[in-house]
């Protein structure tokens, strides 16, 4: 039921050989110079979208990416790392902050999305402006409200560190530190963050059973939520106006900022619901602190915008019809998407 992907550095394994003289016949085993990194995931997951031919995944590359992920020198004043906003115990979100905080305690405009199962996504960021994971880190690194740095500045700092020279040599074959290599190493680390061991997954694999309220919640979820939060990742990756008011503090109109098409006003990418129990606060600007508040919004507070998603305009009702008990059942099901092993996995930690 699980798929195992073996990814090779530059398409082939590089071998070094150990030979020695013995009075008996010896079988000489090749030693890997840079080992492949095995990614495993359930067969019901979508196909990987990450281009491994352009960025082969190796253990040394992943380890370099992990170190860079927690490296404060990626920011202008050496204080903000990727891991500062993407905290593992919160499924790599910034718990407690509605939106990201950057250098000099500057305030961003969006809630930090979770980093999980990115190897299977087609678009990144709340507005989908990034299509290639290798390019995604450049946005927080250069954004003035986040890291406020530049790739030349990052390269200069890392190039003066002998430990990084060694890590880059182990990952890429030489000590040359480039912006492309920095970004590709970060994406190698990020695609290893596969969350697929929740109770939902164990039920799907026949290893466990839902409790009564969880099973009722799944049925309600399929009726009321799965048109957008579909598939194994619980997102169809579409952009939808869900009737949220325009936040005048952040002035973020979502997909409209990318396309300048009025039809995209206040449309945001449908987020994954995996590990949603750990990722509060919710929505693009962190406006809701609980799952109850999110469901209360969808049942009672959806605004009838001109481009409101049709799924929220059915049978003369604006929003999603749910009573209090139904909401509790749905929340019970949503908590079965929590993957405790994922958030406690030591290989992701600093």
BALOBA-1460 file (C-alpha; in Angstrom, 3 decimals):
// residues 350
<rec num="1" residu="x" x="0.000" y="0.000" z="0.000"/>
<rec num="2" residu="x" x="3.027" y="2.278" z="0.204"/>
<rec num="3" residu="x" x="5.040" y="3.668" z="-2.671"/>
<rec num="4" residu="x" x="8.815" y="3.850" z="-2.304"/>
<rec num="5" residu="x" x="10.661" y="6.323" z="-4.494"/>
<rec num="6" residu="x" x="14.435" y="6.069" z="-4.858"/>
<rec num="7" residu="x" x="15.997" y="9.272" z="-6.090"/>
<rec num="8" residu="x" x="19.543" y="9.346" z="-7.400"/>
<rec num="9" residu="x" x="22.100" y="12.138" z="-7.419"/>
<rec num="10" residu="x" x="22.691" y="13.167" z="-11.051"/>
<rec num="11" residu="x" x="20.819" y="10.049" z="-12.107"/>
<rec num="12" residu="x" x="23.450" y="7.556" z="-10.949"/>
<rec num="13" residu="x" x="25.009" y="6.438" z="-7.748"/>
<rec num="14" residu="x" x="28.612" y="7.417" z="-7.304"/>
<rec num="15" residu="x" x="30.682" y="4.671" z="-5.813"/>
<rec num="16" residu="x" x="34.002" y="4.544" z="-4.056"/>
<rec num="17" residu="x" x="35.601" y="1.182" z="-3.703"/>
<rec num="18" residu="x" x="37.370" y="-0.376" z="-0.792"/>
<rec num="19" residu="x" x="39.873" y="-3.030" z="-1.758"/>
<rec num="20" residu="x" x="42.325" y="-4.960" z="0.288"/>
<rec num="21" residu="x" x="44.427" y="-8.141" z="0.082"/>
<rec num="22" residu="x" x="43.307" y="-11.285" z="1.828"/>
<rec num="23" residu="x" x="44.359" y="-14.898" z="1.760"/>
<rec num="24" residu="x" x="40.742" y="-15.837" z="1.071"/>
<rec num="25" residu="x" x="38.397" y="-14.766" z="-1.708"/>
<rec num="26" residu="x" x="36.794" y="-11.436" z="-0.819"/>
<rec num="27" residu="x" x="33.588" y="-9.928" z="-2.181"/>
<rec num="28" residu="x" x="34.266" y="-6.206" z="-2.636"/>
<rec num="29" residu="x" x="31.194" y="-4.119" z="-1.787"/>
<rec num="30" residu="x" x="30.837" y="-0.642" z="-3.264"/>
<rec num="31" residu="x" x="30.418" y="2.223" z="-0.815"/>
<rec num="32" residu="x" x="28.040" y="5.021" z="-1.741"/>
<rec num="33" residu="x" x="29.672" y="8.435" z="-1.943"/>
<rec num="34" residu="x" x="26.338" y="10.203" z="-1.554"/>
<rec num="35" residu="x" x="23.386" y="8.012" z="-0.687"/>
<rec num="36" residu="x" x="19.959" y="8.364" z="-2.225"/>
<rec num="37" residu="x" x="17.102" y="9.532" z="-0.016"/>
<rec num="38" residu="x" x="14.086" y="7.228" z="-0.010"/>
<rec num="39" residu="x" x="10.661" y="8.863" z="0.080"/>
<rec num="40" residu="x" x="7.767" y="6.629" z="1.077"/>
<rec num="41" residu="x" x="4.085" y="7.466" z="0.954"/>
<rec num="42" residu="x" x="0.763" y="5.630" z="0.616"/>
<rec num="43" residu="x" x="-0.372" y="4.419" z="-2.780"/>
<rec num="44" residu="x" x="-3.530" y="6.532" z="-2.496"/>
<rec num="45" residu="x" x="-1.465" y="9.738" z="-2.434"/>
<rec num="46" residu="x" x="-1.279" y="11.708" z="-5.694"/>
<rec num="47" residu="x" x="1.796" y="11.431" z="-7.885"/>
<rec num="48" residu="x" x="4.777" y="13.516" z="-6.939"/>
<rec num="49" residu="x" x="4.947" y="16.830" z="-8.771"/>
<rec num="50" residu="x" x="8.469" y="17.640" z="-7.600"/>
<rec num="51" residu="x" x="10.997" y="17.437" z="-10.446"/>
<rec num="52" residu="x" x="13.642" y="15.048" z="-9.161"/>
<rec num="53" residu="x" x="15.482" y="15.064" z="-12.489"/>
<rec num="54" residu="x" x="16.339" y="18.724" z="-12.002"/>
<rec num="55" residu="x" x="17.008" y="18.367" z="-8.284"/>
<rec num="56" residu="x" x="17.896" y="14.798" z="-7.271"/>
<rec num="57" residu="x" x="17.307" y="14.090" z="-3.602"/>
<rec num="58" residu="x" x="20.241" y="12.769" z="-1.594"/>
<rec num="59" residu="x" x="20.870" y="12.337" z="2.103"/>
<rec num="60" residu="x" x="23.627" y="14.949" z="2.026"/>
<rec num="61" residu="x" x="21.413" y="17.391" z="0.144"/>
<rec num="62" residu="x" x="18.573" y="16.904" z="2.614"/>
<rec num="63" residu="x" x="20.913" y="17.388" z="5.579"/>
<rec num="64" residu="x" x="22.253" y="20.606" z="4.042"/>
<rec num="65" residu="x" x="18.675" y="21.776" z="3.480"/>
<rec num="66" residu="x" x="17.753" y="20.973" z="7.087"/>
<rec num="67" residu="x" x="20.661" y="23.069" z="8.369"/>
<rec num="68" residu="x" x="19.717" y="25.939" z="6.042"/>
<rec num="69" residu="x" x="16.081" y="25.728" z="7.144"/>
<rec num="70" residu="x" x="17.146" y="26.623" z="10.688"/>
<rec num="71" residu="x" x="19.840" y="29.106" z="9.624"/>
<rec num="72" residu="x" x="19.278" y="32.666" z="10.872"/>
<rec num="73" residu="x" x="21.900" y="34.023" z="8.479"/>
<rec num="74" residu="x" x="19.380" y="33.709" z="5.674"/>
<rec num="75" residu="x" x="17.912" y="36.928" z="7.104"/>
<rec num="76" residu="x" x="19.397" y="40.428" z="7.004"/>
<rec num="77" residu="x" x="20.161" y="40.633" z="10.722"/>
<rec num="78" residu="x" x="20.810" y="36.903" z="11.277"/>
<rec num="79" residu="x" x="17.759" y="36.445" z="13.539"/>
<rec num="80" residu="x" x="15.022" y="34.901" z="11.364"/>
<rec num="81" residu="x" x="15.194" y="31.410" z="9.886"/>
<rec num="82" residu="x" x="12.587" y="29.437" z="7.970"/>
<rec num="83" residu="x" x="12.058" y="27.451" z="11.161"/>
<rec num="84" residu="x" x="11.221" y="30.634" z="13.068"/>
<rec num="85" residu="x" x="7.818" y="30.831" z="11.350"/>
<rec num="86" residu="x" x="7.446" y="27.147" z="10.505"/>
<rec num="87" residu="x" x="7.575" y="25.415" z="13.890"/>
<rec num="88" residu="x" x="7.596" y="21.630" z="13.836"/>
<rec num="89" residu="x" x="5.334" y="21.019" z="16.839"/>
<rec num="90" residu="x" x="2.662" y="23.088" z="15.094"/>
<rec num="91" residu="x" x="2.994" y="21.145" z="11.821"/>
<rec num="92" residu="x" x="5.485" y="23.800" z="10.711"/>
<rec num="93" residu="x" x="3.234" y="26.825" z="11.201"/>
<rec num="94" residu="x" x="3.744" y="29.924" z="13.366"/>
<rec num="95" residu="x" x="1.528" y="29.110" z="16.352"/>
<rec num="96" residu="x" x="0.164" y="32.052" z="18.300"/>
<rec num="97" residu="x" x="0.770" y="34.632" z="15.577"/>
<rec num="98" residu="x" x="-2.016" y="35.496" z="13.173"/>
<rec num="99" residu="x" x="0.548" y="36.470" z="10.518"/>
<rec num="100" residu="x" x="4.302" y="36.005" z="10.117"/>
<rec num="101" residu="x" x="6.758" y="38.101" z="12.111"/>
<rec num="102" residu="x" x="10.066" y="39.026" z="10.517"/>
<rec num="103" residu="x" x="13.265" y="40.991" z="11.138"/>
<rec num="104" residu="x" x="13.020" y="43.868" z="13.605"/>
<rec num="105" residu="x" x="9.656" y="42.378" z="14.653"/>
<rec num="106" residu="x" x="8.075" y="43.491" z="11.387"/>
<rec num="107" residu="x" x="4.607" y="42.170" z="10.652"/>
<rec num="108" residu="x" x="3.755" y="40.312" z="7.453"/>
<rec num="109" residu="x" x="0.316" y="40.074" z="5.896"/>
<rec num="110" residu="x" x="-0.314" y="36.314" z="5.882"/>
<rec num="111" residu="x" x="-0.511" y="33.364" z="8.206"/>
<rec num="112" residu="x" x="2.413" y="30.971" z="7.735"/>
<rec num="113" residu="x" x="1.033" y="27.871" z="5.964"/>
<rec num="114" residu="x" x="2.044" y="24.391" z="7.133"/>
<rec num="115" residu="x" x="4.940" y="22.695" z="5.362"/>
<rec num="116" residu="x" x="3.892" y="19.125" z="4.640"/>
<rec num="117" residu="x" x="3.385" y="16.925" z="1.585"/>
<rec num="118" residu="x" x="4.813" y="19.671" z="-0.622"/>
<rec num="119" residu="x" x="6.247" y="17.078" z="-2.991"/>
<rec num="120" residu="x" x="2.710" y="16.513" z="-4.304"/>
<rec num="121" residu="x" x="1.487" y="20.091" z="-4.717"/>
<rec num="122" residu="x" x="1.299" y="22.032" z="-7.969"/>
<rec num="123" residu="x" x="1.296" y="25.528" z="-6.477"/>
<rec num="124" residu="x" x="2.580" y="27.209" z="-3.356"/>
<rec num="125" residu="x" x="1.731" y="30.267" z="-1.259"/>
<rec num="126" residu="x" x="-1.802" y="31.447" z="-0.461"/>
<rec num="127" residu="x" x="-2.085" y="33.071" z="-3.889"/>
<rec num="128" residu="x" x="-0.344" y="30.340" z="-5.911"/>
<rec num="129" residu="x" x="2.291" y="32.679" z="-7.269"/>
<rec num="130" residu="x" x="4.967" y="29.953" z="-7.037"/>
<rec num="131" residu="x" x="4.767" y="26.840" z="-9.225"/>
<rec num="132" residu="x" x="8.193" y="25.366" z="-8.469"/>
<rec num="133" residu="x" x="9.231" y="24.460" z="-4.930"/>
<rec num="134" residu="x" x="12.860" y="25.212" z="-5.801"/>
<rec num="135" residu="x" x="11.858" y="28.864" z="-6.148"/>
<rec num="136" residu="x" x="9.574" y="29.173" z="-3.129"/>
<rec num="137" residu="x" x="12.190" y="30.120" z="-0.462"/>
<rec num="138" residu="x" x="13.280" y="33.205" z="-2.416"/>
<rec num="139" residu="x" x="10.077" y="34.992" z="-1.389"/>
<rec num="140" residu="x" x="10.529" y="34.907" z="2.411"/>
<rec num="141" residu="x" x="14.286" y="35.460" z="2.070"/>
<rec num="142" residu="x" x="13.844" y="38.679" z="0.089"/>
<rec num="143" residu="x" x="10.542" y="39.955" z="1.540"/>
<rec num="144" residu="x" x="11.248" y="43.086" z="3.582"/>
<rec num="145" residu="x" x="8.732" y="42.093" z="6.254"/>
<rec num="146" residu="x" x="10.175" y="38.604" z="6.665"/>
<rec num="147" residu="x" x="13.915" y="37.983" z="6.190"/>
<rec num="148" residu="x" x="14.688" y="41.179" z="4.262"/>
<rec num="149" residu="x" x="17.850" y="39.766" z="2.697"/>
<rec num="150" residu="x" x="19.124" y="38.879" z="-0.772"/>
<rec num="151" residu="x" x="20.778" y="35.855" z="-2.324"/>
<rec num="152" residu="x" x="24.152" y="37.651" z="-2.779"/>
<rec num="153" residu="x" x="24.082" y="38.553" z="0.921"/>
<rec num="154" residu="x" x="23.187" y="34.991" z="1.925"/>
<rec num="155" residu="x" x="25.910" y="33.521" z="-0.279"/>
<rec num="156" residu="x" x="28.487" y="35.915" z="1.167"/>
<rec num="157" residu="x" x="27.670" y="34.880" z="4.732"/>
<rec num="158" residu="x" x="27.619" y="31.142" z="4.042"/>
<rec num="159" residu="x" x="30.813" y="31.247" z="1.956"/>
<rec num="160" residu="x" x="32.771" y="32.509" z="4.954"/>
<rec num="161" residu="x" x="31.787" y="29.454" z="6.996"/>
<rec num="162" residu="x" x="34.063" y="26.420" z="6.590"/>
<rec num="163" residu="x" x="31.331" y="24.080" z="7.856"/>
<rec num="164" residu="x" x="29.006" y="25.156" z="5.067"/>
<rec num="165" residu="x" x="31.759" y="24.735" z="2.493"/>
<rec num="166" residu="x" x="32.089" y="21.147" z="3.653"/>
<rec num="167" residu="x" x="28.332" y="20.547" z="3.578"/>
<rec num="168" residu="x" x="28.006" y="21.959" z="0.057"/>
<rec num="169" residu="x" x="30.932" y="19.824" z="-1.114"/>
<rec num="170" residu="x" x="29.317" y="16.710" z="0.350"/>
<rec num="171" residu="x" x="25.988" y="17.537" z="-1.310"/>
<rec num="172" residu="x" x="27.141" y="18.886" z="-4.668"/>
<rec num="173" residu="x" x="30.708" y="17.665" z="-5.167"/>
<rec num="174" residu="x" x="32.510" y="20.966" z="-4.629"/>
<rec num="175" residu="x" x="32.542" y="23.916" z="-2.209"/>
<rec num="176" residu="x" x="30.890" y="26.374" z="-4.589"/>
<rec num="177" residu="x" x="27.976" y="28.031" z="-2.765"/>
<rec num="178" residu="x" x="25.376" y="29.480" z="-5.140"/>
<rec num="179" residu="x" x="21.859" y="30.798" z="-4.798"/>
<rec num="180" residu="x" x="20.521" y="27.924" z="-6.885"/>
<rec num="181" residu="x" x="22.160" y="25.358" z="-4.620"/>
<rec num="182" residu="x" x="20.830" y="27.061" z="-1.480"/>
<rec num="183" residu="x" x="17.275" y="27.028" z="-2.815"/>
<rec num="184" residu="x" x="17.476" y="23.457" z="-4.107"/>
<rec num="185" residu="x" x="18.841" y="22.163" z="-0.810"/>
<rec num="186" residu="x" x="15.988" y="23.843" z="1.058"/>
<rec num="187" residu="x" x="13.442" y="22.240" z="-1.255"/>
<rec num="188" residu="x" x="15.127" y="18.837" z="-0.849"/>
<rec num="189" residu="x" x="14.575" y="19.095" z="2.896"/>
<rec num="190" residu="x" x="11.004" y="20.325" z="2.508"/>
<rec num="191" residu="x" x="9.857" y="17.469" z="0.279"/>
<rec num="192" residu="x" x="10.939" y="14.954" z="2.898"/>
<rec num="193" residu="x" x="8.212" y="16.370" z="5.158"/>
<rec num="194" residu="x" x="5.605" y="13.765" z="4.275"/>
<rec num="195" residu="x" x="2.700" y="13.417" z="6.702"/>
<rec num="196" residu="x" x="0.847" y="10.149" z="6.127"/>
<rec num="197" residu="x" x="0.492" y="8.456" z="9.503"/>
<rec num="198" residu="x" x="-2.663" y="9.931" z="10.977"/>
<rec num="199" residu="x" x="-5.546" y="7.879" z="12.355"/>
<rec num="200" residu="x" x="-7.328" y="8.577" z="9.063"/>
<rec num="201" residu="x" x="-4.459" y="6.878" z="7.221"/>
<rec num="202" residu="x" x="-4.430" y="3.923" z="9.579"/>
<rec num="203" residu="x" x="-8.182" y="3.491" z="9.092"/>
<rec num="204" residu="x" x="-7.743" y="3.710" z="5.336"/>
<rec num="205" residu="x" x="-5.075" y="1.009" z="5.523"/>
<rec num="206" residu="x" x="-7.329" y="-1.219" z="7.650"/>
<rec num="207" residu="x" x="-5.162" y="-0.923" z="10.762"/>
<rec num="208" residu="x" x="-7.641" y="0.945" z="12.950"/>
<rec num="209" residu="x" x="-11.305" y="1.927" z="13.134"/>
<rec num="210" residu="x" x="-13.075" y="5.244" z="13.579"/>
<rec num="211" residu="x" x="-15.051" y="5.930" z="16.709"/>
<rec num="212" residu="x" x="-18.759" y="6.614" z="16.192"/>
<rec num="213" residu="x" x="-18.462" y="10.409" z="16.288"/>
<rec num="214" residu="x" x="-15.448" y="10.317" z="13.944"/>
<rec num="215" residu="x" x="-17.326" y="8.172" z="11.420"/>
<rec num="216" residu="x" x="-20.348" y="10.476" z="11.564"/>
<rec num="217" residu="x" x="-18.012" y="13.421" z="11.146"/>
<rec num="218" residu="x" x="-16.428" y="11.876" z="8.063"/>
<rec num="219" residu="x" x="-19.846" y="11.398" z="6.462"/>
<rec num="220" residu="x" x="-20.772" y="15.010" z="7.189"/>
<rec num="221" residu="x" x="-17.386" y="16.204" z="5.958"/>
<rec num="222" residu="x" x="-17.864" y="14.371" z="2.678"/>
<rec num="223" residu="x" x="-21.278" y="15.981" z="2.254"/>
<rec num="224" residu="x" x="-20.373" y="19.526" z="3.240"/>
<rec num="225" residu="x" x="-16.619" y="20.069" z="2.842"/>
<rec num="226" residu="x" x="-15.036" y="17.612" z="0.417"/>
<rec num="227" residu="x" x="-15.933" y="19.499" z="-2.768"/>
<rec num="228" residu="x" x="-12.960" y="21.761" z="-1.939"/>
<rec num="229" residu="x" x="-10.977" y="19.738" z="0.601"/>
<rec num="230" residu="x" x="-10.717" y="16.629" z="-1.534"/>
<rec num="231" residu="x" x="-8.291" y="13.798" z="-2.103"/>
<rec num="232" residu="x" x="-5.575" y="12.383" z="0.110"/>
<rec num="233" residu="x" x="-4.152" y="15.842" z="0.794"/>
<rec num="234" residu="x" x="-7.584" y="17.294" z="1.622"/>
<rec num="235" residu="x" x="-7.233" y="20.127" z="-0.873"/>
<rec num="236" residu="x" x="-8.050" y="20.448" z="-4.552"/>
<rec num="237" residu="x" x="-5.540" y="23.353" z="-4.744"/>
<rec num="238" residu="x" x="-8.155" y="25.617" z="-6.290"/>
<rec num="239" residu="x" x="-8.581" y="29.319" z="-5.521"/>
<rec num="240" residu="x" x="-11.915" y="30.276" z="-4.026"/>
<rec num="241" residu="x" x="-13.692" y="33.257" z="-2.527"/>
<rec num="242" residu="x" x="-15.167" y="31.881" z="0.680"/>
<rec num="243" residu="x" x="-17.003" y="35.018" z="1.767"/>
<rec num="244" residu="x" x="-14.412" y="36.447" z="4.156"/>
<rec num="245" residu="x" x="-14.363" y="40.185" z="4.690"/>
<rec num="246" residu="x" x="-11.470" y="42.179" z="3.221"/>
<rec num="247" residu="x" x="-8.945" y="42.871" z="5.991"/>
<rec num="248" residu="x" x="-8.085" y="46.563" z="5.692"/>
<rec num="249" residu="x" x="-5.074" y="46.145" z="7.991"/>
<rec num="250" residu="x" x="-3.238" y="43.796" z="5.609"/>
<rec num="251" residu="x" x="-4.892" y="44.849" z="2.319"/>
<rec num="252" residu="x" x="-4.553" y="41.341" z="0.936"/>
<rec num="253" residu="x" x="-6.966" y="40.430" z="-1.847"/>
<rec num="254" residu="x" x="-5.449" y="37.005" z="-2.462"/>
<rec num="255" residu="x" x="-5.137" y="35.701" z="-6.004"/>
<rec num="256" residu="x" x="-6.044" y="39.161" z="-7.290"/>
<rec num="257" residu="x" x="-2.572" y="40.361" z="-6.242"/>
<rec num="258" residu="x" x="-1.110" y="37.948" z="-8.801"/>
<rec num="259" residu="x" x="-3.550" y="38.228" z="-11.711"/>
<rec num="260" residu="x" x="-5.072" y="41.711" z="-11.237"/>
<rec num="261" residu="x" x="-8.277" y="40.068" z="-12.445"/>
<rec num="262" residu="x" x="-11.297" y="41.300" z="-10.512"/>
<rec num="263" residu="x" x="-12.757" y="37.790" z="-10.736"/>
<rec num="264" residu="x" x="-9.928" y="36.682" z="-8.446"/>
<rec num="265" residu="x" x="-10.699" y="39.225" z="-5.721"/>
<rec num="266" residu="x" x="-10.361" y="37.585" z="-2.285"/>
<rec num="267" residu="x" x="-9.711" y="34.161" z="-3.742"/>
<rec num="268" residu="x" x="-7.202" y="32.126" z="-1.755"/>
<rec num="269" residu="x" x="-5.797" y="28.661" z="-2.304"/>
<rec num="270" residu="x" x="-7.752" y="25.922" z="-0.543"/>
<rec num="271" residu="x" x="-5.413" y="24.773" z="2.254"/>
<rec num="272" residu="x" x="-4.740" y="21.190" z="3.218"/>
<rec num="273" residu="x" x="-6.546" y="20.017" z="6.336"/>
<rec num="274" residu="x" x="-3.956" y="17.474" z="7.372"/>
<rec num="275" residu="x" x="-2.712" y="18.257" z="10.884"/>
<rec num="276" residu="x" x="-5.302" y="21.048" z="11.097"/>
<rec num="277" residu="x" x="-5.642" y="20.385" z="14.827"/>
<rec num="278" residu="x" x="-2.092" y="21.741" z="15.259"/>
<rec num="279" residu="x" x="-2.123" y="24.690" z="12.873"/>
<rec num="280" residu="x" x="-4.241" y="27.381" z="14.573"/>
<rec num="281" residu="x" x="-4.863" y="30.206" z="13.931"/>
<rec num="282" residu="x" x="-6.707" y="29.638" z="10.676"/>
<rec num="283" residu="x" x="-7.363" y="31.328" z="7.321"/>
<rec num="284" residu="x" x="-4.913" y="33.387" z="5.270"/>
<rec num="285" residu="x" x="-4.686" y="36.088" z="7.942"/>
<rec num="286" residu="x" x="-5.113" y="33.909" z="11.024"/>
<rec num="287" residu="x" x="-8.441" y="35.496" z="11.909"/>
<rec num="288" residu="x" x="-9.892" y="32.412" z="13.628"/>
<rec num="289" residu="x" x="-8.246" y="30.746" z="16.616"/>
<rec num="290" residu="x" x="-10.347" y="27.587" z="16.848"/>
<rec num="291" residu="x" x="-11.914" y="25.039" z="14.535"/>
<rec num="292" residu="x" x="-15.260" y="25.882" z="16.115"/>
<rec num="293" residu="x" x="-14.823" y="29.503" z="15.015"/>
<rec num="294" residu="x" x="-14.029" y="28.387" z="11.462"/>
<rec num="295" residu="x" x="-17.175" y="26.261" z="11.226"/>
<rec num="296" residu="x" x="-19.273" y="29.000" z="12.849"/>
<rec num="297" residu="x" x="-18.063" y="31.344" z="10.132"/>
<rec num="298" residu="x" x="-19.079" y="28.941" z="7.376"/>
<rec num="299" residu="x" x="-22.501" y="28.335" z="8.892"/>
<rec num="300" residu="x" x="-23.425" y="31.897" z="9.870"/>
<rec num="301" residu="x" x="-21.031" y="34.634" z="8.700"/>
<rec num="302" residu="x" x="-20.177" y="34.069" z="5.029"/>
<rec num="303" residu="x" x="-20.507" y="37.318" z="3.051"/>
<rec num="304" residu="x" x="-22.407" y="37.156" z="-0.229"/>
<rec num="305" residu="x" x="-19.676" y="38.573" z="-2.460"/>
<rec num="306" residu="x" x="-20.168" y="38.895" z="-6.246"/>
<rec num="307" residu="x" x="-17.630" y="36.127" z="-6.858"/>
<rec num="308" residu="x" x="-18.507" y="34.018" z="-3.824"/>
<rec num="309" residu="x" x="-17.759" y="30.387" z="-4.537"/>
<rec num="310" residu="x" x="-20.849" y="28.595" z="-5.916"/>
<rec num="311" residu="x" x="-20.408" y="25.834" z="-3.318"/>
<rec num="312" residu="x" x="-21.369" y="28.414" z="-0.685"/>
<rec num="313" residu="x" x="-24.481" y="29.531" z="-2.559"/>
<rec num="314" residu="x" x="-26.730" y="26.512" z="-2.719"/>
<rec num="315" residu="x" x="-30.438" y="26.010" z="-2.139"/>
<rec num="316" residu="x" x="-30.932" y="29.652" z="-1.292"/>
<rec num="317" residu="x" x="-28.506" y="29.413" z="1.621"/>
<rec num="318" residu="x" x="-25.297" y="31.461" z="1.933"/>
<rec num="319" residu="x" x="-22.608" y="29.369" z="3.587"/>
<rec num="320" residu="x" x="-22.786" y="25.772" z="4.782"/>
<rec num="321" residu="x" x="-25.800" y="24.593" z="6.785"/>
<rec num="322" residu="x" x="-24.555" y="22.933" z="9.985"/>
<rec num="323" residu="x" x="-25.957" y="22.650" z="13.474"/>
<rec num="324" residu="x" x="-23.867" y="22.556" z="16.650"/>
<rec num="325" residu="x" x="-23.778" y="18.779" z="16.912"/>
<rec num="326" residu="x" x="-22.803" y="18.362" z="13.263"/>
<rec num="327" residu="x" x="-19.916" y="20.767" z="13.783"/>
<rec num="328" residu="x" x="-18.645" y="18.717" z="16.700"/>
<rec num="329" residu="x" x="-18.796" y="15.547" z="14.617"/>
<rec num="330" residu="x" x="-16.854" y="17.229" z="11.803"/>
<rec num="331" residu="x" x="-14.215" y="18.453" z="14.250"/>
<rec num="332" residu="x" x="-13.904" y="14.923" z="15.651"/>
<rec num="333" residu="x" x="-13.164" y="13.720" z="12.122"/>
<rec num="334" residu="x" x="-10.719" y="16.564" z="11.425"/>
<rec num="335" residu="x" x="-8.700" y="15.524" z="14.459"/>
<rec num="336" residu="x" x="-8.196" y="12.090" z="12.894"/>
<rec num="337" residu="x" x="-6.010" y="13.896" z="10.335"/>
<rec num="338" residu="x" x="-3.457" y="14.658" z="13.068"/>
<rec num="339" residu="x" x="-0.098" y="12.931" z="12.583"/>
<rec num="340" residu="x" x="1.722" y="12.896" z="15.937"/>
<rec num="341" residu="x" x="4.740" y="11.085" z="14.521"/>
<rec num="342" residu="x" x="5.162" y="13.807" z="11.909"/>
<rec num="343" residu="x" x="5.346" y="16.663" z="14.385"/>
<rec num="344" residu="x" x="7.707" y="14.762" z="16.707"/>
<rec num="345" residu="x" x="10.001" y="13.262" z="14.058"/>
<rec num="346" residu="x" x="13.585" y="14.062" z="15.128"/>
<rec num="347" residu="x" x="14.913" y="14.102" z="11.556"/>
<rec num="348" residu="x" x="13.076" y="17.370" z="10.936"/>
<rec num="349" residu="x" x="14.314" y="19.097" z="14.072"/>
<rec num="350" residu="x" x="17.109" y="21.612" z="14.405"/>
